[in-house]
Amino acid sequence: MTRLNPQIPVLSRAGALVPYDVRREWNHVWLVDPLDGEEAFVGRTGEFSINIALIEDGRPIYGVVDAPAMGTSFYGTGKDAFRCAHGGKAVRLARGSDSTLLAAGATGTRQPSATTVGRSVPSSCALAMCTFAERANSSEAVFQSSMEWQTAAAQAILNSAGLHVAERESGKELGYNKKDLANRSVKVM
């Protein structure tokens, strides 16, 4: 990322955590999760992702969620969101008529998992959020434990698809590069 634009810092769970006193001066930052869904990776289910988001003034403006084992990528450009599977044509994602997703707050070190009424969804938090956006008839999904790098790329995609991602309790848009990098419970509408 720093080769593309060395002026924009990178924040990743795989790198050293930069103190907030330094980070709060950043108006742009790349948020990267090189492996979202460790349990799925270890369990060889393929439901893990690589997440990259560009944050501008605390808001995700571009995002990519790539699920290499599934041959699927999601991306949001700020105006549109797309899904591309197995090198095929990109399919535009748009807001469905019944779009509600609930994500539970962080609970210790437990990895993200998601459950939709009656079925299981990917253990990558970002991949589960993107899968939700793709299903226009989804009613509800519940997520546990997330960090900013797990949700930023997916939020950029969901916002580009016309969905709103907010803190569950306050209803405020989910922000990034906060002092505490953990997300509280989140809802998508």
N, C-alpha and C positions, 0 to 999 in steps of 0.2 A: 504494500500500500504506500509506503513512504517513497518508493521509486516513482509512482505515478504522480504524487504531489507531496514533496517533502515538507511543505509548509503545514500540512494537515496531520496532526498527531494521531496515533493509533492507540485505542484502548481495547484490551482483550483480556479474557480470563487467563490466557496462556502467557501473558506478559506481566511485567512488573506493574503493580498498581501505583499510579501517579497520585501524589497527595492532592486533596481537593483544593488546597490553596493555589496550586499550579493549574489544575484542571478548570477551575471556575473562570479562568481568563480565556479559555478556548471557546470561540464561537463556532468552529467547525471541528469535528472529530470523527474518525472512522471507528465504529464499534464492530468488533469481529469475534465470532465464536467459531473456532476451528472444528469443534465437535459438539454439537448440541444433540443430546440423546445418547449418552455414553452406554446406558444399559442396552439400548437397541443395537449399538455397534458391537458391544461385547457378545450379546445374544444372537448376533448375525441375522436380525430381522430386516435390516435394510432401512429401518425407519429412523435414521439419524440425518443430520443436515450440517452444512457449513453455512454460516450466516454472516453477511457483510452489510452494514448500513452506514450511510453518510448522515451525520447529525449536523444540523444548522440551528444555532441558538436554542438548543434543547429539544428540537423536533426532528424526527427522522424524515429525510426528504427523498432518499433513494434507498432501495433495499434489494438484496438478492438472497434467496434461500435455495440452496442447491442440495438435493438429495441424490448423491452420485450412485448409490447402490440401486435406487429406484429409477434412475435415468430421467429424473424430473427436476426442473428448476422453476421457481416462481420469481418474478421480479416486478418491482414497482418503480415507475419513473417520476412520480409526483403527480402525474395527470392520468395515467392508465396503469393497470396491473395485468400481468400475463402469467400463463402457465405454459411451459414447453416440455413435452415428454418425448423421450427417446429420439431427440433430434428432429422431431416433427414440427409442424407449423405452430406458432405461438397462439394460444387461445386467450382471448380477453376475459378477465374476471370483472364482474360487476355486482353491485349490491343486490341481494335477493330480497324477496318480499318479507321473509321471516328470518331476520338476522340477529340472533342473540347468542352471545358467548360469555360465560362467566369463568374467571380464573381465580382460584383461591390464592391467598397470600403465601409468602415464603414461610416454610416450616422447617427450620434447621438446614441440614445439608442434603435433604432428600432430592433426588433428581426429578425433573419435570415429568409428569405423566398426565394423560388426559383421558377422560371418559365421556362419551356421549351416551345419552339415554339409549340403552339397548345395544351398544356396540363400543368397541375399543378403538381409539385413534392413536396415531403415532406417538412415541415417547419423546421425540424432539418437540419441544414447546413451539418453536417457530413453524415447523412442518405441520403440526396439528392446527395452528392458527390459520395457516394458508389453506389447508384442506377444508377447514370450516368455511373460509371465504368462497371456496369453489362450489360448495354444496348450497344451493339456493334454498333448499327445503329443510336445512338444519334448524333445530329449535334451541338446543342448549348444549354447551360443553363446559366442563369444569377442569381447570388446570391447577396444579400445585407448584409451589416454589419456582420463582423465576428471577433471573438477574437481567440487567439492561441488555447485555449482549445476546440474550436468548430471545428477546422480544422486539428489538429495534428494527431489524430487517423485515420481520413479519408485519409490524405496525406500518412501516412505509408502504408495504404491499397492500395491506387492508385499507389504509387511508386512500391510496391510489384507486382502489376498487369502490370507493364511496362509503366505506364503513368508518366508524368512529371508535377509537380505542381510548378508554378512560379508566381512572381509578374507580373501583367499585363503590367505595364509601362516599367520596366527594363528588364524583361525576366529572372531575377535571381531567383534561387530556393527559395521557401518560407522558411524562417528560423524561429527558435523558441527560447524562453527565451530571447527575445529582450528587450531593455529598454522600448519600447512602445509595449504592448501586443496586440494591435489592428492590424489586417491585412488590408493591402490596397487591391485594386482590385487584383484578382487572376485569373489565367487561367490554365487549365489542358490540356495537349496535349499528 
